[in-house]
Amino acid sequence: MKIGLLILMLVFIAILIGLFILSYKMLKKVRREEQPSKSVEYQLHPKLKAEMEKRKSDK
């Protein structure tokens, strides 16, 4: 009985460690894929865009 519990605990610990390693590898892969696309392309609201253009033309 005690040996069975010990084996079961070891199996659960091994599975837990395996999941941590797997998630770490996936996280590294995603970070590597997203790193080159650092520059975020965004669009301004038309009113804000007009205001920025107005400020640039005033200077």
Secondary structure by P-SEA (a helix, b strand, c coil): caaaaaaaaaaaaaaaaaaaaaaaaaaaaaaaaaccccbbbbbccaaaaaaaaaaaaac
